[in-house]
Amino acid sequence: MTSSPDERAFKALTQKITRARGLACGSYKDRCLRRRIAVRMRARGVHTYDDYSRVLDADQQEYDLLLDALTINVTKFFRNIETWQALAPRLAALWTERHGQVRAWSAGCASGEEPYTLAVALAEAARQVGQQTLLGRARVDATDIDRASLERTRAPEFPETAFSEMPPELARRYFTAEPPRRPLPALQRIVRVQKHDLTTQRPPAPPYDLIVCRNVVIYFDRPMQERLFDVFADALAPGGILLLGKVETLFGPARQRLVLEDPRERIYRRSDSPSPRG
């Protein structure tokens, strides 16, 4: 069957974006790509993919704005609080088993709310066993492909609206009081921010005790989803935990290694027995 001119123009545009910026457009769902590209087309007042391609040729900065649109991810601290409540006892157990040397990866960190939620959750695990001074042993790798998101995470300042789902006592304990609110230095020291493309690059510093990747995998096609689940399984330490978004389901070969512990909250654990750490 011969493809339509619109389909050919769309394919040519996505191939151009991949060549220019290395974003693996072919791994994203077409519907998602079309919707996000349409946002920039409307902003530039063009109506065809060919016209938008010419905009990219004439204005290289448009590539940055397009990537921002393609990777946008709205989030808040402790989004879906029940998920973090279910994760809390598991984090406490990990903290004890690992003697505070917990390694976490926030894959697709957006503007920083999720990796700093992770940092707060680890700080609470330490506080519950009277080991706050050991928080510096922990590490949260915050990664994303989006330039603007990484900039916000590196210089973390958050409006009050970002705290609407966070327990107020935790916000008071770990953030400055005046807006824009900032995480306390102890949290900032354990969050490490870096640019990373899930579709083309290896995990930054495995093995991890916890990987959080919520509402990211859904934007990719099934072959890429299966590959990413394998990447996560490989990157987890024995007994490590994977947290997905509530609308995401693990499938493919990784299901043989990742056991579903909480179906409602999408909490999985690598099935190998954990090994002790010094």
FIRO-84752 format. One record per residue (C-alpha): residue number from 1; residue in one letter; y negated, z negated, x. Coordinates in nm, 2 decimals, always signed. Layout:
N
+-----+--------+--------+--------+--------+
: num : residu :  north :     up :   east :
+-----+--------+--------+--------+--------+
: NUM :      a :      Y :      Z :      X :
...
+-----+--------+--------+--------+--------+
This chain:
278
+-----+--------+--------+--------+--------+
: num : residu :  north :     up :   east :
+-----+--------+--------+--------+--------+
:   1 :      m :  +0.00 :  +0.00 :  +0.00 :
:   2 :      t :  -0.34 :  +0.09 :  +0.14 :
:   3 :      s :  -0.59 :  -0.20 :  +0.17 :
:   4 :      s :  -0.92 :  -0.18 :  +0.00 :
:   5 :      p :  -1.25 :  -0.13 :  +0.19 :
:   6 :      d :  -1.34 :  -0.49 :  +0.11 :
:   7 :      e :  -1.01 :  -0.62 :  +0.26 :
:   8 :      r :  -1.05 :  -0.40 :  +0.57 :
:   9 :      a :  -1.41 :  -0.52 :  +0.62 :
:  10 :      f :  -1.30 :  -0.88 :  +0.58 :
:  11 :      k :  -1.02 :  -0.84 :  +0.83 :
:  12 :      a :  -1.26 :  -0.67 :  +1.08 :
:  13 :      l :  -1.51 :  -0.95 :  +1.04 :
:  14 :      t :  -1.26 :  -1.23 :  +1.09 :
:  15 :      q :  -1.12 :  -1.05 :  +1.40 :
:  16 :      k :  -1.47 :  -1.03 :  +1.53 :
:  17 :      i :  -1.53 :  -1.40 :  +1.48 :
:  18 :      t :  -1.20 :  -1.48 :  +1.66 :
:  19 :      r :  -1.29 :  -1.26 :  +1.96 :
:  20 :      a :  -1.64 :  -1.40 :  +1.98 :
:  21 :      r :  -1.58 :  -1.77 :  +1.94 :
:  22 :      g :  -1.20 :  -1.82 :  +1.97 :
:  23 :      l :  -1.16 :  -1.96 :  +1.62 :
:  24 :      a :  -0.81 :  -1.87 :  +1.50 :
:  25 :      c :  -0.92 :  -1.71 :  +1.17 :
:  26 :      g :  -0.57 :  -1.56 :  +1.12 :
:  27 :      s :  -0.43 :  -1.91 :  +1.08 :
:  28 :      y :  -0.67 :  -2.01 :  +0.79 :
:  29 :      k :  -0.60 :  -1.94 :  +0.43 :
:  30 :      d :  -0.79 :  -1.63 :  +0.32 :
:  31 :      r :  -0.93 :  -1.81 :  +0.02 :
:  32 :      c :  -1.08 :  -2.08 :  +0.23 :
:  33 :      l :  -1.23 :  -1.83 :  +0.48 :
:  34 :      r :  -1.38 :  -1.61 :  +0.21 :
:  35 :      r :  -1.54 :  -1.91 :  +0.04 :
:  36 :      r :  -1.70 :  -2.05 :  +0.36 :
:  37 :      i :  -1.82 :  -1.71 :  +0.48 :
:  38 :      a :  -1.97 :  -1.65 :  +0.14 :
:  39 :      v :  -2.19 :  -1.96 :  +0.20 :
:  40 :      r :  -2.35 :  -1.80 :  +0.51 :
:  41 :      m :  -2.37 :  -1.46 :  +0.35 :
:  42 :      r :  -2.58 :  -1.60 :  +0.06 :
:  43 :      a :  -2.79 :  -1.79 :  +0.31 :
:  44 :      r :  -2.87 :  -1.47 :  +0.50 :
:  45 :      g :  -2.92 :  -1.26 :  +0.18 :
:  46 :      v :  -2.64 :  -1.01 :  +0.24 :
:  47 :      h :  -2.36 :  -0.90 :  +0.01 :
:  48 :      t :  -2.10 :  -0.73 :  +0.21 :
:  49 :      y :  -1.88 :  -0.82 :  +0.50 :
:  50 :      d :  -2.01 :  -0.52 :  +0.70 :
:  51 :      d :  -2.37 :  -0.64 :  +0.64 :
:  52 :      y :  -2.28 :  -0.99 :  +0.76 :
:  53 :      s :  -2.11 :  -0.85 :  +1.06 :
:  54 :      r :  -2.44 :  -0.68 :  +1.15 :
:  55 :      v :  -2.62 :  -1.01 :  +1.11 :
:  56 :      l :  -2.39 :  -1.17 :  +1.36 :
:  57 :      d :  -2.46 :  -0.88 :  +1.60 :
:  58 :      a :  -2.83 :  -0.93 :  +1.57 :
:  59 :      d :  -2.84 :  -1.31 :  +1.57 :
:  60 :      q :  -2.59 :  -1.49 :  +1.80 :
:  61 :      q :  -2.71 :  -1.83 :  +1.66 :
:  62 :      e :  -2.56 :  -1.73 :  +1.33 :
:  63 :      y :  -2.21 :  -1.78 :  +1.49 :
:  64 :      d :  -2.29 :  -2.15 :  +1.53 :
:  65 :      l :  -2.41 :  -2.18 :  +1.17 :
:  66 :      l :  -2.10 :  -2.00 :  +1.05 :
:  67 :      l :  -1.86 :  -2.22 :  +1.25 :
:  68 :      d :  -2.04 :  -2.52 :  +1.10 :
:  69 :      a :  -1.97 :  -2.38 :  +0.75 :
:  70 :      l :  -1.61 :  -2.30 :  +0.83 :
:  71 :      t :  -1.53 :  -2.65 :  +0.96 :
:  72 :      i :  -1.74 :  -2.87 :  +0.73 :
:  73 :      n :  -1.56 :  -3.19 :  +0.63 :
:  74 :      v :  -1.73 :  -3.45 :  +0.41 :
:  75 :      t :  -1.60 :  -3.80 :  +0.46 :
:  76 :      k :  -1.69 :  -4.17 :  +0.44 :
:  77 :      f :  -1.58 :  -4.49 :  +0.60 :
:  78 :      f :  -1.25 :  -4.62 :  +0.46 :
:  79 :      r :  -1.22 :  -4.32 :  +0.23 :
:  80 :      n :  -0.94 :  -4.39 :  -0.01 :
:  81 :      i :  -0.94 :  -4.76 :  +0.07 :
:  82 :      e :  -0.59 :  -4.81 :  -0.06 :
:  83 :      t :  -0.46 :  -4.58 :  +0.22 :
:  84 :      w :  -0.62 :  -4.81 :  +0.48 :
:  85 :      q :  -0.49 :  -5.12 :  +0.31 :
:  86 :      a :  -0.14 :  -4.97 :  +0.33 :
:  87 :      l :  -0.19 :  -4.88 :  +0.69 :
:  88 :      a :  -0.33 :  -5.23 :  +0.79 :
:  89 :      p :  +0.01 :  -5.42 :  +0.83 :
:  90 :      r :  +0.15 :  -5.13 :  +1.02 :
:  91 :      l :  -0.15 :  -5.13 :  +1.26 :
:  92 :      a :  -0.11 :  -5.50 :  +1.31 :
:  93 :      a :  +0.26 :  -5.45 :  +1.40 :
:  94 :      l :  +0.17 :  -5.17 :  +1.64 :
:  95 :      w :  -0.10 :  -5.39 :  +1.80 :
:  96 :      t :  +0.15 :  -5.67 :  +1.86 :
:  97 :      e :  +0.42 :  -5.44 :  +1.99 :
:  98 :      r :  +0.19 :  -5.25 :  +2.22 :
:  99 :      h :  +0.00 :  -5.56 :  +2.34 :
: 100 :      g :  -0.33 :  -5.41 :  +2.23 :
: 101 :      q :  -0.26 :  -5.08 :  +2.41 :
: 102 :      v :  -0.28 :  -4.87 :  +2.10 :
: 103 :      r :  -0.36 :  -4.50 :  +2.13 :
: 104 :      a :  -0.49 :  -4.33 :  +1.82 :
: 105 :      w :  -0.60 :  -3.97 :  +1.76 :
: 106 :      s :  -0.84 :  -3.87 :  +1.49 :
: 107 :      a :  -0.77 :  -3.50 :  +1.47 :
: 108 :      g :  -1.05 :  -3.33 :  +1.28 :
: 109 :      c :  -1.30 :  -3.62 :  +1.32 :
: 110 :      a :  -1.58 :  -3.45 :  +1.12 :
: 111 :      s :  -1.91 :  -3.66 :  +1.17 :
: 112 :      g :  -1.74 :  -3.97 :  +1.30 :
: 113 :      e :  -1.66 :  -4.18 :  +0.99 :
: 114 :      e :  -1.29 :  -4.15 :  +1.03 :
: 115 :      p :  -1.25 :  -4.23 :  +1.40 :
: 116 :      y :  -1.48 :  -4.53 :  +1.36 :
: 117 :      t :  -1.28 :  -4.64 :  +1.05 :
: 118 :      l :  -0.98 :  -4.63 :  +1.29 :
: 119 :      a :  -1.17 :  -4.84 :  +1.55 :
: 120 :      v :  -1.27 :  -5.10 :  +1.28 :
: 121 :      a :  -0.90 :  -5.11 :  +1.16 :
: 122 :      l :  -0.79 :  -5.17 :  +1.52 :
: 123 :      a :  -1.06 :  -5.44 :  +1.57 :
: 124 :      e :  -0.94 :  -5.61 :  +1.26 :
: 125 :      a :  -0.58 :  -5.60 :  +1.38 :
: 126 :      a :  -0.69 :  -5.77 :  +1.71 :
: 127 :      r :  -0.90 :  -6.03 :  +1.52 :
: 128 :      q :  -0.61 :  -6.13 :  +1.30 :
: 129 :      v :  -0.41 :  -6.23 :  +1.60 :
: 130 :      g :  -0.70 :  -6.38 :  +1.79 :
: 131 :      q :  -0.71 :  -6.10 :  +2.05 :
: 132 :      q :  -1.06 :  -5.96 :  +2.00 :
: 133 :      t :  -1.12 :  -5.96 :  +2.37 :
: 134 :      l :  -0.83 :  -5.72 :  +2.42 :
: 135 :      l :  -0.99 :  -5.45 :  +2.20 :
: 136 :      g :  -1.10 :  -5.26 :  +2.51 :
: 137 :      r :  -0.73 :  -5.18 :  +2.57 :
: 138 :      a :  -0.72 :  -4.96 :  +2.26 :
: 139 :      r :  -0.85 :  -4.60 :  +2.25 :
: 140 :      v :  -0.94 :  -4.36 :  +1.97 :
: 141 :      d :  -0.96 :  -3.99 :  +2.06 :
: 142 :      a :  -1.20 :  -3.82 :  +1.82 :
: 143 :      t :  -1.16 :  -3.44 :  +1.82 :
: 144 :      d :  -1.30 :  -3.15 :  +1.63 :
: 145 :      i :  -1.39 :  -2.79 :  +1.68 :
: 146 :      d :  -1.73 :  -2.82 :  +1.50 :
: 147 :      r :  -2.03 :  -2.85 :  +1.74 :
: 148 :      a :  -2.25 :  -3.04 :  +1.49 :
: 149 :      s :  -1.98 :  -3.29 :  +1.40 :
: 150 :      l :  -1.91 :  -3.37 :  +1.76 :
: 151 :      e :  -2.28 :  -3.43 :  +1.82 :
: 152 :      r :  -2.31 :  -3.67 :  +1.53 :
: 153 :      t :  -1.99 :  -3.86 :  +1.65 :
: 154 :      r :  -2.12 :  -3.89 :  +2.01 :
: 155 :      a :  -2.45 :  -4.04 :  +1.88 :
: 156 :      p :  -2.32 :  -4.23 :  +1.58 :
: 157 :      e :  -2.58 :  -4.31 :  +1.32 :
: 158 :      f :  -2.48 :  -4.34 :  +0.96 :
: 159 :      p :  -2.67 :  -4.37 :  +0.62 :
: 160 :      e :  -2.59 :  -4.63 :  +0.37 :
: 161 :      t :  -2.41 :  -4.38 :  +0.16 :
: 162 :      a :  -2.13 :  -4.35 :  +0.42 :
: 163 :      f :  -2.04 :  -4.72 :  +0.36 :
: 164 :      s :  -1.99 :  -4.70 :  -0.02 :
: 165 :      e :  -1.61 :  -4.73 :  +0.01 :
: 166 :      m :  -1.60 :  -4.97 :  +0.31 :
: 167 :      p :  -1.55 :  -5.35 :  +0.25 :
: 168 :      p :  -1.90 :  -5.50 :  +0.29 :
: 169 :      e :  -1.78 :  -5.78 :  +0.52 :
: 170 :      l :  -1.64 :  -5.51 :  +0.76 :
: 171 :      a :  -1.97 :  -5.32 :  +0.76 :
: 172 :      r :  -2.15 :  -5.65 :  +0.84 :
: 173 :      r :  -1.90 :  -5.74 :  +1.11 :
: 174 :      y :  -1.89 :  -5.41 :  +1.30 :
: 175 :      f :  -2.22 :  -5.23 :  +1.24 :
: 176 :      t :  -2.59 :  -5.29 :  +1.29 :
: 177 :      a :  -2.77 :  -5.42 :  +0.98 :
: 178 :      e :  -3.06 :  -5.18 :  +0.96 :
: 179 :      p :  -3.03 :  -4.81 :  +0.86 :
: 180 :      p :  -2.94 :  -4.58 :  +1.01 :
: 181 :      r :  -2.65 :  -4.81 :  +1.09 :
: 182 :      r :  -2.47 :  -4.79 :  +1.42 :
: 183 :      p :  -2.13 :  -4.92 :  +1.53 :
: 184 :      l :  -2.14 :  -5.21 :  +1.77 :
: 185 :      p :  -2.09 :  -5.13 :  +2.14 :
: 186 :      a :  -1.73 :  -5.27 :  +2.14 :
: 187 :      l :  -1.63 :  -5.00 :  +1.90 :
: 188 :      q :  -1.83 :  -4.73 :  +2.07 :
: 189 :      r :  -1.65 :  -4.80 :  +2.40 :
: 190 :      i :  -1.30 :  -4.72 :  +2.26 :
: 191 :      v :  -1.40 :  -4.40 :  +2.07 :
: 192 :      r :  -1.38 :  -4.10 :  +2.30 :
: 193 :      v :  -1.52 :  -3.77 :  +2.16 :
: 194 :      q :  -1.42 :  -3.42 :  +2.27 :
: 195 :      k :  -1.41 :  -3.07 :  +2.15 :
: 196 :      h :  -1.06 :  -2.96 :  +2.06 :
: 197 :      d :  -0.91 :  -2.67 :  +1.86 :
: 198 :      l :  -0.59 :  -2.78 :  +1.68 :
: 199 :      t :  -0.47 :  -2.42 :  +1.65 :
: 200 :      t :  -0.48 :  -2.32 :  +2.02 :
: 201 :      q :  -0.50 :  -2.64 :  +2.24 :
: 202 :      r :  -0.25 :  -2.91 :  +2.33 :
: 203 :      p :  -0.31 :  -3.26 :  +2.21 :
: 204 :      p :  -0.57 :  -3.43 :  +2.43 :
: 205 :      a :  -0.39 :  -3.73 :  +2.57 :
: 206 :      p :  -0.04 :  -3.80 :  +2.42 :
: 207 :      p :  +0.16 :  -4.00 :  +2.36 :
: 208 :      y :  -0.02 :  -4.15 :  +2.05 :
: 209 :      d :  +0.08 :  -4.45 :  +1.85 :
: 210 :      l :  -0.12 :  -4.32 :  +1.55 :
: 211 :      i :  -0.24 :  -3.98 :  +1.45 :
: 212 :      v :  -0.48 :  -3.94 :  +1.16 :
: 213 :      c :  -0.53 :  -3.59 :  +1.03 :
: 214 :      r :  -0.64 :  -3.59 :  +0.67 :
: 215 :      n :  -0.74 :  -3.29 :  +0.46 :
: 216 :      v :  -0.74 :  -3.06 :  +0.76 :
: 217 :      v :  -0.40 :  -2.90 :  +0.76 :
: 218 :      i :  -0.45 :  -2.77 :  +0.40 :
: 219 :      y :  -0.69 :  -2.51 :  +0.52 :
: 220 :      f :  -0.42 :  -2.34 :  +0.73 :
: 221 :      d :  -0.14 :  -2.10 :  +0.63 :
: 222 :      r :  +0.21 :  -2.23 :  +0.62 :
: 223 :      p :  +0.33 :  -2.11 :  +0.96 :
: 224 :      m :  +0.03 :  -2.28 :  +1.13 :
: 225 :      q :  +0.09 :  -2.60 :  +0.92 :
: 226 :      e :  +0.45 :  -2.61 :  +1.03 :
: 227 :      r :  +0.34 :  -2.56 :  +1.40 :
: 228 :      l :  +0.08 :  -2.84 :  +1.37 :
: 229 :      f :  +0.34 :  -3.08 :  +1.22 :
: 230 :      d :  +0.56 :  -3.01 :  +1.52 :
: 231 :      v :  +0.26 :  -3.07 :  +1.75 :
: 232 :      f :  +0.20 :  -3.41 :  +1.58 :
: 233 :      a :  +0.56 :  -3.51 :  +1.60 :
: 234 :      d :  +0.57 :  -3.42 :  +1.97 :
: 235 :      a :  +0.25 :  -3.61 :  +2.04 :
: 236 :      l :  +0.36 :  -3.93 :  +1.88 :
: 237 :      a :  +0.52 :  -4.21 :  +2.08 :
: 238 :      p :  +0.86 :  -4.33 :  +1.95 :
: 239 :      g :  +0.79 :  -4.54 :  +1.64 :
: 240 :      g :  +0.44 :  -4.39 :  +1.61 :
: 241 :      i :  +0.27 :  -4.32 :  +1.28 :
: 242 :      l :  +0.12 :  -4.00 :  +1.13 :
: 243 :      l :  -0.13 :  -4.03 :  +0.84 :
: 244 :      l :  -0.19 :  -3.71 :  +0.63 :
: 245 :      g :  -0.42 :  -3.65 :  +0.34 :
: 246 :      k :  -0.30 :  -3.74 :  -0.01 :
: 247 :      v :  -0.27 :  -3.37 :  -0.11 :
: 248 :      e :  -0.08 :  -3.28 :  +0.21 :
: 249 :      t :  +0.30 :  -3.27 :  +0.24 :
: 250 :      l :  +0.50 :  -3.25 :  +0.55 :
: 251 :      f :  +0.75 :  -2.96 :  +0.58 :
: 252 :      g :  +0.93 :  -2.76 :  +0.83 :
: 253 :      p :  +1.14 :  -2.88 :  +1.13 :
: 254 :      a :  +0.91 :  -3.19 :  +1.18 :
: 255 :      r :  +1.07 :  -3.34 :  +0.87 :
: 256 :      q :  +1.38 :  -3.41 :  +1.09 :
: 257 :      r :  +1.17 :  -3.64 :  +1.31 :
: 258 :      l :  +0.91 :  -3.79 :  +1.08 :
: 259 :      v :  +1.03 :  -4.03 :  +0.81 :
: 260 :      l :  +0.81 :  -4.07 :  +0.50 :
: 261 :      e :  +0.74 :  -4.45 :  +0.47 :
: 262 :      d :  +0.48 :  -4.44 :  +0.20 :
: 263 :      p :  +0.49 :  -4.14 :  -0.04 :
: 264 :      r :  +0.17 :  -4.23 :  -0.22 :
: 265 :      e :  -0.04 :  -4.27 :  +0.09 :
: 266 :      r :  +0.14 :  -4.00 :  +0.30 :
: 267 :      i :  +0.23 :  -4.24 :  +0.59 :
: 268 :      y :  +0.50 :  -4.10 :  +0.82 :
: 269 :      r :  +0.67 :  -4.26 :  +1.12 :
: 270 :      r :  +0.85 :  -4.09 :  +1.41 :
: 271 :      s :  +1.21 :  -4.19 :  +1.36 :
: 272 :      d :  +1.29 :  -4.27 :  +1.72 :
: 273 :      s :  +1.32 :  -4.64 :  +1.80 :
: 274 :      p :  +1.00 :  -4.77 :  +1.98 :
: 275 :      s :  +1.02 :  -4.86 :  +2.34 :
: 276 :      p :  +0.85 :  -5.17 :  +2.48 :
: 277 :      r :  +0.53 :  -5.15 :  +2.68 :
: 278 :      g :  +0.40 :  -5.38 :  +2.94 :
+-----+--------+--------+--------+--------+
